[in-house]
C-alpha cells in the first residue's frame, strides 16, 4: 500500500516537483543562449558551466549557518523568490536586446547559491516534518520525482524552444520557483531553527564540514558521493562532444539516449524502501553502490550508429536504476545521522563540496579529453569509478555508530530498526 505522509509533506513534495520540472525543462538553456544568441565560443560555454557551479558553491559557504539559525520555511520561500527574480531577468533582458554573457554568469551564480541554501533548508525541514522509517519513503518520492523530470523535461523543453524561441524554458523555470514558494507557504507543519550561541563566526561556517569529518559514516558517504557525482558529471560534456560531434548523432537521438534511461531512476527509487525492508540497509546500499560504479565502464565501448545508441541507453539505464536505489538510502542515512540543530549546515557543506568537486573534475576531464580524446577520457572516468565503493561504510561501522550519532537505533539485518 502507498504510505501516507500527510498533507504538509504533500505540499512540500509538490513544491519540489514543480521546481524540479522547471529546472529540467530549462536544461541546457544557458548554453543554448550563449551559443545561438550571444555567439559565445566553446571555451566560454564550458566556463559558464564550471564557473556557475564553483562560484555559486563558494558564495554559498556562509549560507549554511545562516540557514541553520533561521526558521526554514521563510528561508525556502525567500530562496525561491530570489531564483524567480534572477531567472526572470533573462527573458526581460532578451526582450530589450540587452542580454549579455556576464548576465548569464551572474544569474547562474545567484540561482545556484540560492539553490544550495534552499536544499539545506528543505532537508532540515524534511527531518522535522517526517520522522522514523517514513523518511526513506519520503526521500524515495523525491528521488523518483527527480528522475521522471529528468526523463521528460529536456525533450519537452527542446520542443518548446523550437516552437516559441530560446527563452521560453527560462521563463517557465522562473515561474516554477514562484509556484514552489506558494506551495511552501501553504505548509502548516510548524518550523525549526537553532538558537545562535557564542563562538567565532568563522568556526560556525566550517561546522558542517567538521561534523562530516568527525562522523566516520558521513565522512565515507560524503567522499563517495562527491567523487561519484564528480566523475559522472565530468563525462557529460565529453559524451555530448562524442555523440553530437564525432559520431554525428541527431539531436533527437541524443535526447533519447539520456531521457529514456532516466525512467530507470523512478523505478529504482520506488524499489528502494522495499529492498531495504527485505534485505537490510547495508546490503542494498553496498550492492547498488558497487553496481553503479561498474556500469559506466560500458561507455568506453561506444561506437557510431545504432549500436552506439543502444549502448548508451542500456548503460545509462542500468546506472540510473542503481542510483535511484542508492540515493534515497544515502539521503536518509545522512539525515538520520545529523542532529536537527546541525542539519542545514551539514547539507549546505555537502552541496558545496559536491559542486566544487564537479566543477574541478569537469575542467580536469575537459583538459584530459583534449590530450587523449573524449572516448579515452570517458574510459578513464569509468576506471576511477571502480574504486569509489571502497569508501562506503561497512556494516559493522553503520551498526556501531548509528545510535551514538543520532539516537536512532541501528538497522538490523532485516532492514527494520532494532528494539
Secondary structure, DSSP 4 states (H G I P E B T S, - for coil): -PPP--HHHHHHHHHHHHHHHHHHHTTTHHHHIIIIIS---HHHHHHHHHHHHHHHHHHHTTHHHHHHTS-HHHHHHHHHHHHHHHHHHHHHHHHTT---HHHHHHHHHHHHHHHHHHHHHHHHHHHHHS-TTHHHHHHHHHHHHHHHHHHHHHHHHHHHHHHH-TTHHHHHHHHHHHHHHHHHHT--S----PPP-SS-HHHHHTHHHHHHHHSHHHHHHHHHHHHHHHHHHHHHHHHHIIIIIIS---HHHHHHHHHGGGHHHHHHHHHHHHHHHHH-HHHHHHHHHHHHHHHGGGGGG--SHHHHHHHHHHHHHHHHHHHHHHHHHHHHHHHHTS-GGGHHHHHHHHHHHHHHHHHHHHHHHHHHHHHH-HHHHHHHHHHHHTTGGGGSPPHHHHHHHHHHHHSSPPBPTTSSBP-
